Amino acid sequence: MTQMTGTPVTGTPFPRWPLLGIGGMVLSAILFAGTARYTEFGAARPVQPPIIASLDLWFDPQADGTALVRNAADQSVLEKLPADGSGFIRGVMRALLRERKIHAKPADAPFRLVQQADFNIVIFDSATGTRMGLNGFGPTNVQAFGQLIARAQPALKTAIHSTSITGSTSITGKAQ
C-alpha cells in the first residue's frame, strides 16, 4: 500500500481573472433566470381559440347502475349511459369523478364541455382545475361528446370530419 505525502504543490497559482469571469457568468445566468421567472419575460403563453359552443353538464348515477348525462342549465337528459360501465363518456366521467374524490371536491358540481374554433373539444372541471382535451382519443370518441353539445344546443349544427390521410379530426360549427 502506498502512502501519500502531504507535500504542497508549488508553482504559479491559477490566474485570478478566469475564475472571476466564470463566477460572473454563473451569477449572471442565475440573475437572468430569476428575473425572467419572476417577471415572466419571454414566457410562451398559448392563445386559447375562441369558443363556439359551451355546455355545462353533470353526471347523475342511477340506482340500476346506469348514469344520466344531464344539461346543468335545464336538467334535461342528454344521454343515458349503460350499466355495463363501457363507453368513452363513462370512462371520462369516472376519471373526472376520481380526480374530484382525490381532491375532496363535491361530485355534483357541473363540468363544462367546450367546442373551440380550432376544432377541439375540451372538458373542464372547475372544482379541480382539470382540463382534458378529447380530440386525442380519436374521432369516434370526440363525436360522442360533440353529439352532447348538438343535443343541448339544437341551433348549432355540429359536423365531425375525419381525414384519412392525417388521421386528424375536425369539428365545424355552423349556425343553421
C-alpha angles and dihedrals in degrees: 000000000000121000120215119225122221098235112149121235110247129194135077116346121238109275113265100217097064090050091050090046093052091046090050092051092050091048091048092050092051091046094049093045092049093047092048091048094048097044096033088231109172093008115152110234114192113225113232112224118235118275115242097179135016134184131183109210140167135198117241113196115211130212092246092060096258121117129216122217105215133193103240092212098061104005091240116155112249098176140358111220116210122249094239090082095234127127135075097261090053091049092052089047091053092048093050094045090048089055090051091050092050091051093042093240125150114270096215100065113111125254122223118232112197133189111202129205090245089067097257126131115209132181118210129197108199091187094065102016091243116156117188122187108209102193092083090067095067138265097283092055093045089051091057091060093038088059090054089057091046092050092050095045108035091176089066113076109206118200122183118204125188120199114214095207101056099019089226123141127223129190121199125194121204128173113238 
